[in-house]
Structures are given as structure tokens and as C-alpha cells.
């Protein structure tokens, strides 16, 4: 159950209640007091801010119990998560102050005209003379926000702001949220192309499948800057990173395992493609109608592509049926699909990545006794598969070498770099993937991405540390 933290401003009538009474009411309703601040002391009454950790279900019970108790007046309820979003979470600021006319003349008119002319004569100078060299657009139409679905561009904005924060804090990349009020594929492509001159890369985010495939493909072909749909490729990169280490723990090899992937949408398709690139020879993609079978015909172009791959099995069946004998299960679908008996029928030393959020495909407590390695997309269990491990370092590298695009070798290099952060001495069933706050993640991913870009001819600049 998801935890939240609320601040309750209470006015207490000391003739009727003590603070001990307040604490008892909160505890009985399921809250945990973490801090107390006296706002206005007094003998007859006082006002206090009480910070309480609660589950989402318990929050309503705590509030109602306090309202019902004589001597307690609930003045205000503030959700700490909402408080950090007040006014937005990012700002822009200049790199130098403008203190006098001379400063003004250099950064704006008339001095800026010389710089504009220089860029006009040689557009490549935009990388050295504007913010293009270090700025990413985080673009969304808000149609597939994780766990929320189609909530539109306004609802999606806090997620995009948060992503911009992570870009800056973890990799020093400036990023700006672009939330588009359209679901039209052509209009999204035209808009992104039109705003692209100021950006060094495009991070597509939370765009529904299957439109996301065409949007990314066309933009990557028509722009000369990297375009990366994080919901597809970010997830796939971290899955491969985790799988590389999980296979070490289980004593298995990539080319020998049989893998079942459930949920063949944006992330699922990319995971399948990366599994094939990494050497998997037995793959069973599964969606709600059952296994995608080699040789069959499908209306979905991505499913049709998978059906043509020789590594995809020609076996029909439901998820539970095809899971029998599998070495690896990777779920990017919905919660509660599997039970203990289903994973018990997998091959010995099985690996389960149940990444549906907030409820995994199988309850961790139910699965753990029967699998060798278990991972989820949640932060309250070990082995969290989190895209934040990928996109900061990947774009840091792509910007530093001015990559034209982000190709499969660059993504596979990023996956191997993430896996390498966990040393052999540290590696175990509970630790196959590093923390997002491990400073080596961005460093290693950036280096691997630059190296792969240079080797595959996508780099237009060689960073000084590679010369």
C-alpha cells in the first residue's frame, strides 16, 4: 500500500483533550506521527502542526477520527507531496547577472547581433553559442502516464517537471517539459520538429501505444538530434541490465534461456527487441489474447514484426500455459495475473521481473519462495527496475558526443554499464541492480554511450576524455 505524508494543523482545547489523546486517535486510525511543531502555544488552547505518515486508505480514517473527537479542531490538512509542487518544481535562471548597460549590450542588443550572424553563417555554432549543447525537451501528450493513463497535457505536467529535475540533478542536463494539447500523430511530429532547433535531444514520454512507435520512428528519421522514447527503451535497457546480473546469480547464459514477456505494448516490444539483440534464442511474447506466435498474421505492426523473428516460438497458449518451463518471466502488463503455482512450473532457478505498477503481476511474498531472483518496478522491494538509471547518463553521453541518434548498440552498452556498477562481490539475489543515487551509474552509462556512438559512427564530436 502506497505511503503518503500529511501535515495536520490542529487547534486543541486543553480542557477537553491532551496531546496524548490526539496521538492515540491518530495511532488508532492507522497514522504514525513523525514530527510535531507548535504554531501557537497557550494554556487554554494551542495550535500545532503534526506530520503523520499514513497509507492512502488510512489518511481518510485519521482525518475523520480527529473531526469526531471533542476538543480537537482540524484547521487544515496539507499533503507534503502537494506542497513540493506549489508553483512548479523547476525554474530557469541566467548564467550571469546583468548589472549595467555594458552587460546588457553584450547579452542582448547590440552585441548579440554578431553572435546571431555567426550562427546563421554556420548553424553548427548553435551547439557552442546557445543552450542547445546541453538542453533536452521532455515531450508528452499525457495519453499514457504511468498508473494514470490518459490524463492529458495539464495532468502530465508534474511528471515531466519531475523528469526535468532528475536530468539536472543526476547528469547536469538542462531539460524542459513540453506538454502538447493534441493526440494527432502528424501534429505532434510537426510540433516537435518545429521546436527542435533549440534542443540537443528529444525525450518522448508517456505517449500511448501504438502511436508512440510512429512518432519516435519518424522523428528519429527526420531530425538530426537523438530522439528517445523512454517508456519503451529506458525500461528495456534497465531490464537487460538487471537480467545480465540475475543470470549470473542463477548460473544461466543469455543464449540458452527461454523468456516469456507479458504485455506487448510500448515497453514490451522494446524489451523483446533488446532481448533478441542481447542473444536470447527462445522468446515468447504474450499479450491479453495469448502468445504471439511465429508465422501468424497480426494487425499490430509491432506484433507482426515479432511474428517474423526466428527466435519467437511457434507455440499457442495463454500466459499460464506458456510460462511452464520458462527460465525468465518479464511482466510489463497488469497486476495479479499469476499465482505461486504458476511460477513453480517455471524452470529451476527461475527469474521473475514483475514490473506492473503499483501492483505487480504476482505478489512478491507469494513468488519469492519459488524463484531465484525477483524484481519489481517498486521502490519498497529489492531490485527496483527504474528508468531513472538510464536516461540521465544516456542523454549526457549523447549530448557530449553530439550523437545524431541513439541506436541499439548505444542502448545495449548502457545496459551493460548499469549492470557493471554492481560488483561481483556485491552481487546477490537481493542486489542485481544499483541504486539510482549511485554516482557511478551516470558516469559509466555516459562513457559506454559515447564509446558506442563513436564506434558506430553516430558521434559528431569526440569528447576530450576520449581523445
Long-range contacts (C-beta under 8 A, 24 or more apart in sequence): 1-55, 1-56, 1-57, 2-55, 2-56, 2-358, 3-53, 3-54, 3-55, 4-53, 4-54, 4-55, 4-56, 4-59, 4-79, 4-80, 4-81, 5-34, 5-51, 5-52, 5-53, 5-54, 5-79, 5-80, 5-81, 6-51, 6-52, 6-54, 6-59, 6-62, 6-77, 6-78, 6-79, 6-80, 7-49, 7-50, 7-51, 7-52, 7-77, 7-78, 7-79, 7-80, 7-83, 8-49, 8-50, 8-51, 8-52, 8-62, 8-63, 8-66, 8-74, 8-76, 8-77, 9-39, 9-47, 9-48, 9-49, 9-50, 9-74, 9-75, 9-76, 9-77, 9-78, 10-47, 10-48, 10-50, 10-66, 10-72, 10-73, 10-74, 10-75, 11-45, 11-46, 11-47, 11-72, 11-73, 11-75, 12-45, 12-46, 12-47, 12-48, 12-71, 12-72, 12-73, 13-44, 13-45, 13-71, 13-72, 13-73, 14-42, 14-43, 14-44, 14-45, 14-46, 15-44, 15-71, 16-70, 16-71, 17-69, 17-70, 17-71, 17-72, 19-48, 21-69, 21-71, 21-72, 22-50, 22-66, 22-69, 22-72, 25-62, 25-65, 25-66, 25-69, 25-72, 26-50, 26-52, 26-62, 26-65, 26-66, 28-65, 29-58, 29-61, 29-62, 29-64, 29-65, 30-54, 30-55, 30-57, 30-58, 30-61, 30-62, 31-58, 31-59, 31-62, 47-75, 51-80, 85-158, 85-161, 88-161, 89-158, 89-161, 89-162, 89-164, 89-165, 90-161, 90-164, 90-165, 90-168, 90-176, 90-177, 126-197, 127-200, 127-402, 130-198, 131-174, 131-198, 132-197, 132-198, 132-199, 132-200, 133-200, 133-399, 134-172, 134-173, 134-174, 134-200, 134-399, 135-173, 135-174, 135-175, 135-176, 135-198, 135-199, 135-200, 136-167, 136-173, 136-174, 136-175, 136-176, 136-199, 136-200, 136-201, 136-202, 136-203, 136-395, 136-399, 137-175, 137-176, 137-178, 137-192, 137-195, 137-196, 137-199, 137-201, 137-202, 137-203, 138-163, 138-164, 138-167, 138-175, 138-176, 138-177, 138-178, 138-203, 138-205, 139-178, 139-180, 139-188, 139-192, 139-202, 139-203, 139-204, 139-205, 140-177, 140-178, 140-179, 140-180, 140-204, 140-205, 140-206, 140-207, 141-179, 141-180, 141-181, 141-182, 141-183, 141-188, 141-206, 141-207, 141-208, 142-179, 142-206, 143-183, 143-206, 143-207, 143-208, 143-211, 144-206, 144-207, 144-208, 144-209, 144-212, 144-231, 144-266, 145-206, 146-206, 146-231, 146-357, 147-357, 147-358, 150-208, 152-181, 153-179, 153-180, 153-181, 154-179, 156-205, 156-206, 159-205, 159-206, 160-205, 163-203, 163-205, 163-391, 166-388, 166-391, 166-392, 167-391, 167-392, 167-395, 170-388, 170-392, 170-393, 170-436, 170-442, 171-392, 171-393, 171-395, 171-396, 171-442, 171-446, 172-396, 173-392, 173-395, 173-396, 173-399, 175-203, 183-211, 185-211, 185-214, 185-215, 188-215, 189-215, 189-218, 189-219, 189-222, 192-219, 192-223, 193-219, 193-222, 193-223, 196-223, 196-225, 199-225, 200-225, 200-398, 200-399, 200-402, 201-225, 201-226, 201-227, 201-228, 201-395, 201-398, 201-399, 202-226, 202-227, 202-228, 203-228, 203-230, 203-391, 203-395, 204-228, 204-229, 204-230, 204-231, 205-229, 205-230, 205-231, 206-231, 207-231, 207-266, 208-266, 209-265, 209-266, 209-269, 210-300, 210-301, 210-302, 212-266, 213-266, 213-269, 213-301, 213-302, 220-405, 224-404, 225-404, 226-395, 226-398, 226-403, 226-404, 226-405, 226-406, 227-405, 227-406, 228-391, 228-394, 228-395, 228-398, 228-406, 229-266, 230-387, 230-390, 230-391, 231-266, 231-267, 231-387, 232-266, 232-267, 232-269, 232-270, 233-270, 233-274, 233-390, 233-406, 233-411, 234-387, 234-390, 234-391, 234-394, 235-267, 235-270, 235-271, 235-332, 235-355, 235-385, 235-387, 236-267, 236-270, 236-271, 236-273, 236-274, 236-411, 237-274, 237-389, 237-390, 237-394, 237-411, 237-414, 237-415, 237-418, 238-385, 238-386, 238-387, 238-389, 238-390, 238-415, 238-418, 238-433, 239-271, 239-274, 239-330, 239-353, 239-355, 239-385, 240-271, 240-274, 240-275, 240-278, 240-412, 240-415, 240-419, 241-389, 241-414, 241-415, 241-416, 241-417, 241-418, 241-419, 241-433, 242-353, 242-375, 242-383, 242-385, 242-419, 242-432, 242-433, 243-275, 243-278, 243-328, 243-330, 243-351, 243-353, 244-278, 244-415, 244-416, 244-419, 245-419, 245-422, 245-427, 245-432, 245-433, 246-328, 246-351, 246-372, 246-373, 246-375, 246-432, 247-351, 248-424, 248-427, 249-372, 249-373, 249-427, 249-428, 249-429, 249-432, 250-327, 250-349, 250-350, 250-351, 250-372, 250-373, 251-349, 252-327, 252-349, 252-351, 254-278, 254-279, 254-280, 255-279, 255-280, 255-281, 256-281, 256-327, 257-282, 257-327, 257-328, 258-282, 258-283, 258-284, 258-325, 258-326, 258-327, 258-328, 258-347, 259-283, 259-284, 259-326, 259-327, 259-328, 259-329, 259-330, 260-284, 260-286, 260-319, 260-322, 260-323, 260-326, 260-328, 260-329, 260-330, 261-285, 261-286, 261-330, 261-331, 261-332, 262-286, 262-287, 262-319, 262-329, 262-330, 262-331, 262-332, 262-333, 262-337, 262-361, 263-287, 263-331, 263-332, 263-333, 263-334, 263-356, 264-292, 264-302, 264-303, 264-306, 265-332, 267-332, 268-332, 268-333, 269-302, 269-306, 271-330, 271-332, 272-306, 273-408, 274-408, 274-411, 274-412, 274-415, 276-309, 276-311, 277-408, 277-412, 278-412, 278-415, 280-311, 281-311, 282-311, 282-313, 283-309, 283-311, 283-312, 283-313, 284-312, 284-313, 284-315, 284-322, 284-326, 285-312, 286-318, 286-319, 286-322, 290-316, 290-317, 290-318, 290-319, 290-322, 291-315, 291-316, 291-317, 291-318, 291-322, 326-350, 327-351, 328-352, 328-353, 329-353, 329-354, 329-361, 330-355, 331-355, 331-356, 331-360, 331-361, 331-362, 332-356, 333-361, 334-359, 334-361, 335-359, 335-360, 335-361, 336-361, 336-362, 336-363, 337-361, 337-362, 338-362, 338-367, 339-366, 340-366, 340-367, 340-369, 340-370, 343-367, 343-370, 343-371, 344-370, 346-371, 353-385, 355-385, 372-429, 373-429, 373-432, 374-429, 375-432, 375-433, 382-430, 382-431, 383-430, 383-431, 383-432, 383-433, 384-433, 385-433, 386-433, 386-436, 388-436, 389-418, 389-433, 389-434, 389-436, 389-441, 389-445, 390-414, 390-418, 390-445, 392-442, 392-445, 393-417, 393-441, 393-442, 393-443, 393-444, 393-445, 393-446, 393-449, 394-445, 394-446, 394-449, 396-442, 396-445, 396-446, 396-449, 397-445, 397-446, 397-447, 397-448, 397-449, 397-450, 397-453, 398-449, 398-453, 400-446, 400-450, 400-461, 400-463, 401-449, 401-450, 401-453, 401-454, 401-458, 401-459, 401-460, 401-461, 401-462, 401-463, 401-466, 402-459, 402-460, 402-461, 403-449, 403-453, 403-458, 403-459, 403-460, 404-458, 404-460, 405-458, 406-449, 406-458, 407-452, 407-453, 407-456, 407-458, 409-452, 409-455, 409-456, 410-449, 410-452, 410-453, 410-456, 410-458, 412-452, 413-448, 413-449, 413-451, 413-452, 414-445, 414-448, 414-449, 416-448, 417-441, 417-444, 417-445, 417-447, 417-448, 417-449, 418-444, 418-445, 420-444
